[in-house]
């Protein structure tokens, strides 16, 4: 039985607070299988006694469910078959139970598997130490040296360490001191996923190391259901769980109701519009290629404190060929700086006459 399956069973039991000696996992169970059918089927194995289902996780790769069961008594591994035929379908369920530790090598193997998982690695990453289908044949010292070679950062990964680390996010509200808000964390995470020149595995590692508490629990659930999930799927899961439940259409209506606040500079209002518009587009409330036009239209409509500047910039004449956010921001900032310089000059001249 694979070390990864044993580790999965052990970790799941720890999370559910049940004894691994009284637990088992079933692989390959149909998503539609009733819990009562699973329990009754497992109880046909007399050595298990009464069986209760304690958890289910869907695996997108196999399109089946992995089930965690708890037995009333400790399980005798010698009396449990490796598979059980499904009573409703022509498939077999694979049974995983905890294997007794027979010697120090087995214990070392389990600890090594746990260590590799914590580092984002698996046994397959060290094939020279643990060839497929073979048992441990090297002494612990040689194994440790080989693992060290695997974990030694390459020049490329060393360069990636120069990138800014993501700030901590837990999903707790209100945001605890020292943590990022959801919107701020999402902005940083998406930038990292799109711009950092490092591997997908490294990007996922950076996301995981920035999370804790409820947010980490969500990513653990994603990893259970889809071990091959991408870093963008990690980010989307956090957004779906802790972000707004509004649809793209609802967010677009909110965007259309934004207006400039008293004493708010036009550039500040534009940045506020852009933040709202980004959410609209991500949720599908507006096609990406319509963003420039929507941004300009709402800026003209909502800029109730800057009518004169809108006229000076001729923004209404640019609707047929709307500028990008950065171009628009640059134009507005230059106009604001020019206006500020004129006000300063006018104030200085007035003081000179007094």
GIRA-V351651 format. One record per backbone hydrogen bond with DSSP energy under -0.5 kcal/mol. NH is the residue of the N-H (numbers start at 1). CO is the residue of the C=O. E is the energy in kcal/mol with one decimal. If there is no record, write none. Layout:
# GIRA-V351651
nh=NH co=CO e=E
nh=NH co=CO e=E
This chain:
# GIRA-V351651
nh=6 co=2 e=-1.8
nh=7 co=3 e=-2.6
nh=8 co=4 e=-2.4
nh=9 co=5 e=-2.3
nh=10 co=6 e=-2.4
nh=11 co=7 e=-2.7
nh=12 co=8 e=-2.3
nh=13 co=9 e=-2.4
nh=14 co=10 e=-2.0
nh=15 co=11 e=-2.1
nh=16 co=12 e=-2.1
nh=17 co=13 e=-1.2
nh=18 co=13 e=-2.1
nh=22 co=19 e=-1.4
nh=23 co=20 e=-1.1
nh=24 co=69 e=-1.9
nh=25 co=96 e=-2.6
nh=26 co=67 e=-2.3
nh=27 co=94 e=-2.5
nh=29 co=65 e=-1.8
nh=33 co=30 e=-1.3
nh=38 co=34 e=-1.9
nh=39 co=35 e=-2.7
nh=40 co=36 e=-2.4
nh=41 co=37 e=-2.3
nh=42 co=38 e=-2.4
nh=43 co=39 e=-1.7
nh=44 co=41 e=-1.2
nh=45 co=42 e=-1.6
nh=46 co=44 e=-1.1
nh=48 co=45 e=-2.2
nh=49 co=45 e=-0.6
nh=49 co=46 e=-0.8
nh=52 co=70 e=-2.5
nh=54 co=68 e=-3.4
nh=55 co=68 e=-1.3
nh=57 co=66 e=-2.4
nh=59 co=64 e=-3.0
nh=60 co=58 e=-0.6
nh=60 co=225 e=-2.7
nh=63 co=59 e=-1.8
nh=64 co=59 e=-0.9
nh=65 co=29 e=-3.5
nh=66 co=57 e=-3.0
nh=67 co=26 e=-2.2
nh=68 co=55 e=-2.9
nh=69 co=24 e=-2.9
nh=69 co=67 e=-0.5
nh=70 co=52 e=-3.0
nh=71 co=22 e=-3.8
nh=72 co=50 e=-1.6
nh=73 co=48 e=-0.5
nh=75 co=21 e=-3.0
nh=77 co=75 e=-0.8
nh=79 co=76 e=-2.3
nh=80 co=77 e=-0.9
nh=84 co=93 e=-1.8
nh=86 co=91 e=-2.9
nh=91 co=89 e=-1.7
nh=93 co=84 e=-3.4
nh=94 co=27 e=-1.9
nh=95 co=82 e=-2.9
nh=96 co=25 e=-2.8
nh=98 co=20 e=-0.6
nh=98 co=23 e=-0.6
nh=102 co=100 e=-0.6
nh=107 co=103 e=-1.5
nh=108 co=104 e=-2.4
nh=109 co=105 e=-2.4
nh=110 co=106 e=-2.1
nh=111 co=107 e=-2.1
nh=112 co=108 e=-2.4
nh=113 co=109 e=-2.4
nh=114 co=110 e=-2.1
nh=115 co=111 e=-2.3
nh=116 co=112 e=-2.7
nh=117 co=113 e=-2.0
nh=118 co=114 e=-2.2
nh=119 co=115 e=-1.3
nh=120 co=117 e=-1.6
nh=121 co=116 e=-3.6
nh=125 co=122 e=-1.6
nh=126 co=123 e=-1.8
nh=127 co=124 e=-0.6
nh=129 co=126 e=-1.6
nh=130 co=126 e=-2.2
nh=134 co=131 e=-2.1
nh=143 co=139 e=-1.9
nh=144 co=140 e=-2.6
nh=145 co=141 e=-1.9
nh=146 co=142 e=-2.0
nh=147 co=143 e=-2.7
nh=148 co=144 e=-2.2
nh=149 co=145 e=-1.6
nh=150 co=146 e=-1.8
nh=151 co=147 e=-2.4
nh=152 co=148 e=-1.0
nh=158 co=154 e=-2.5
nh=159 co=155 e=-1.9
nh=160 co=156 e=-1.7
nh=161 co=157 e=-1.0
nh=161 co=158 e=-0.5
nh=162 co=159 e=-1.7
nh=163 co=160 e=-1.7
nh=169 co=210 e=-2.3
nh=179 co=176 e=-1.9
nh=180 co=168 e=-2.9
nh=185 co=181 e=-2.6
nh=186 co=182 e=-2.9
nh=187 co=183 e=-2.3
nh=188 co=184 e=-2.0
nh=189 co=185 e=-2.9
nh=190 co=186 e=-2.7
nh=191 co=187 e=-1.9
nh=192 co=188 e=-2.5
nh=193 co=189 e=-2.6
nh=194 co=190 e=-2.1
nh=195 co=191 e=-2.6
nh=196 co=192 e=-1.8
nh=198 co=196 e=-1.4
nh=203 co=199 e=-2.1
nh=204 co=200 e=-2.4
nh=205 co=201 e=-2.1
nh=206 co=202 e=-2.2
nh=207 co=203 e=-1.9
nh=208 co=204 e=-2.7
nh=209 co=205 e=-2.5
nh=210 co=206 e=-0.7
nh=210 co=207 e=-0.9
nh=211 co=208 e=-1.4
nh=212 co=169 e=-1.4
nh=215 co=170 e=-2.0
nh=215 co=212 e=-1.1
nh=216 co=212 e=-0.6
nh=217 co=213 e=-1.8
nh=218 co=214 e=-1.6
nh=219 co=215 e=-1.6
nh=220 co=216 e=-2.3
nh=221 co=217 e=-1.9
nh=222 co=218 e=-2.1
nh=223 co=219 e=-2.5
nh=224 co=220 e=-2.0
nh=225 co=221 e=-2.3
nh=226 co=222 e=-2.7
nh=229 co=226 e=-2.1
nh=234 co=230 e=-1.7
nh=235 co=231 e=-2.3
nh=236 co=232 e=-2.5
nh=237 co=233 e=-2.0
nh=238 co=234 e=-1.8
nh=239 co=235 e=-2.3
nh=240 co=236 e=-2.9
nh=241 co=237 e=-1.8
nh=242 co=238 e=-2.7
nh=243 co=239 e=-2.0
nh=248 co=283 e=-0.6
nh=251 co=247 e=-2.5
nh=252 co=248 e=-1.9
nh=253 co=249 e=-1.9
nh=254 co=250 e=-2.0
nh=255 co=251 e=-2.3
nh=256 co=252 e=-2.2
nh=257 co=253 e=-0.6
nh=257 co=254 e=-0.8
nh=258 co=255 e=-1.4
nh=260 co=302 e=-3.1
nh=264 co=261 e=-2.1
nh=265 co=263 e=-0.5
nh=269 co=265 e=-2.3
nh=270 co=266 e=-2.3
nh=271 co=267 e=-2.0
nh=272 co=268 e=-1.9
nh=273 co=269 e=-2.3
nh=274 co=270 e=-2.4
nh=275 co=271 e=-2.0
nh=276 co=272 e=-1.7
nh=277 co=273 e=-2.9
nh=278 co=274 e=-2.3
nh=279 co=275 e=-1.2
nh=280 co=276 e=-1.8
nh=281 co=277 e=-2.4
nh=282 co=278 e=-2.3
nh=283 co=279 e=-2.0
nh=284 co=281 e=-1.3
nh=285 co=280 e=-2.9
nh=286 co=280 e=-0.6
nh=290 co=287 e=-1.7
nh=291 co=288 e=-1.5
nh=294 co=290 e=-2.1
nh=295 co=291 e=-2.7
nh=296 co=292 e=-2.1
nh=297 co=293 e=-2.6
nh=298 co=294 e=-2.3
nh=299 co=295 e=-2.0
nh=300 co=296 e=-2.4
nh=301 co=297 e=-2.3
nh=302 co=298 e=-2.9
nh=303 co=299 e=-1.5
nh=304 co=302 e=-2.3
nh=306 co=303 e=-1.0
nh=310 co=306 e=-2.0
nh=311 co=307 e=-1.8
nh=312 co=308 e=-2.3
nh=313 co=309 e=-2.2
nh=314 co=310 e=-0.6
nh=314 co=311 e=-0.8
nh=315 co=310 e=-1.6
nh=317 co=314 e=-0.8
nh=318 co=315 e=-1.5
nh=319 co=316 e=-0.8
nh=321 co=318 e=-0.5
nh=322 co=319 e=-0.7
nh=328 co=324 e=-2.5
nh=329 co=325 e=-2.8
nh=330 co=326 e=-2.3
nh=331 co=327 e=-2.2
nh=332 co=328 e=-2.3
nh=333 co=329 e=-2.8
nh=334 co=330 e=-2.2
nh=335 co=331 e=-2.0
nh=336 co=332 e=-2.7
nh=337 co=333 e=-2.6
nh=338 co=334 e=-2.2
nh=339 co=335 e=-2.4
nh=340 co=336 e=-2.6
nh=341 co=337 e=-2.3
nh=342 co=338 e=-2.2
nh=343 co=339 e=-2.3
nh=344 co=340 e=-2.2
nh=345 co=341 e=-2.4
nh=346 co=342 e=-2.7
nh=347 co=343 e=-2.6
nh=348 co=344 e=-2.3
nh=349 co=345 e=-2.2
nh=350 co=346 e=-2.2
nh=351 co=347 e=-2.2
nh=352 co=348 e=-1.7
nh=353 co=349 e=-1.1
nh=354 co=350 e=-0.8
